[in-house]
Amino acid sequence: MNWTTTTPIPDEFFRGALELERTARGTVPHRLPAAARAQANNDPQLLMAESQPSGVRIAFRTSATELELETVRSLATYLGAPARPDGIIELVVNGVLLGSSTTSGGNTTTIDMATGAASLDTGSPCISRFSLLPDGIKNVELWLPHNETTELIALRANAPVEVAPPSRLPVWLHHGSSISHGSNATSPTGTWPAVAARRGGVELVNLGFGGSALLDPFTARTIRETPADVISIKIGINLVNLDLMRLRAFGPAVHGFLDTIRDGHPHTPLLVISPIHCAIHEDTPGPGAFDMEALAAGRMRFIATGDPAETAAGKLTLRVIRGELERIVRERSAGDGNLYHLDGQELYGGADAVRLPLSDALHPDAATHQLMGERFAQLAFSAGAALARKEDSNG
């Protein structure tokens, strides 16, 4: 095979990343800029989550019928916990999903939850191959694994590659928790934001960070400074399962987060989404914890450890947060005609939990991600909906 090798991969090929880190071997895409990462107090959870390229893809134009993408993945596992599934790289040609490749090798950090000790195993790069692409010039996207930090080394093709034409789709910037990040989805185009974006005809920038949707000011400033035609933020579950703040702090923190976004996007349609249904935290505060009995049986499951009576002292539950978000948006929207609210239970509610229970009591499975994405596309992007593109919006 006569390969045309592109290394490093040009910045212009990346979509959905906010910053690119050049390494000795290649490129690591980030979903938070360095200035924001520096203010995260070296939080390993956030630094891991933002470096996992959920929604990030490389886009290019080519007549090639054979492709290879060389990557090195980095992932974390927990000693005694079920093995996490390998990542997937997906091939989309002219908007149609045509293939996928499972990742392997790379660097694996194993963490002992009892002691906090970590060990590192270093493996080889992964070569993801895609063949039998349609003949002729075409627009190609390679969607990167949503659940693995990925260093891109080289792109190889049996014909030259060039920068894809700019997308004419409106840019949708979304921020949320691990559910938005894609936890328990089985593929990068199968996360609910990716499903919604493809159905809604928008260009996705996904700032869903596992365990880290915490109303951090640096995240609000990142949203403020990122161009977007429409914006959504999904708030709640991480504040509860980390037991991060009380009701007194929650309201002002939400106002401050929205104020910061509005500093850079004064008229952009902005949708505030409350939490989806999660039985363990509906009326029971955090903190959340691993269910150790389930882990001993080889299953990952979460529990809530708070006392429902503590809500009287200001502890947060999902039900409390939904009420506060609805009130805050209702009051602010009197002077902000482009601010909207969506009850997350319209994406996944109590009745859905009977038919499609959260497999680990916290995260949707692949079928539920698909359902949520389809519902969001209808509720947010259809004609007349909150995030349907308006000619007078600006970001």
Beta strands, then each sheet from edge to edge (+ up, - down):
strand 1: 4-6
strand 2: 14-15
strand 3: 19-22
strand 4: 27-30
strand 5: 57-62
strand 6: 67-78
strand 7: 88-93
strand 8: 96-102
strand 9: 107-111
strand 10: 118-122
strand 11: 126-130
strand 12: 138-143
strand 13: 149-157
strand 14: 161-163
strand 15: 171-176
strand 16: 203-208
strand 17: 230-234
strand 18: 270-273
strand 19: 288-290
strand 20: 302-304
strand 21: 339-342
sheet 1: 1+ 13- 6+ 9+ 10-
sheet 2: 1+ 13- 6+ 11-
sheet 3: 2+ 5- 12+ 7- 8+
sheet 4: 2+ 5- 14+
sheet 5: 3+ 4-
sheet 6: 16+ 15+ 17+ 18+ 21+
sheet 7: 19+ 20-
end
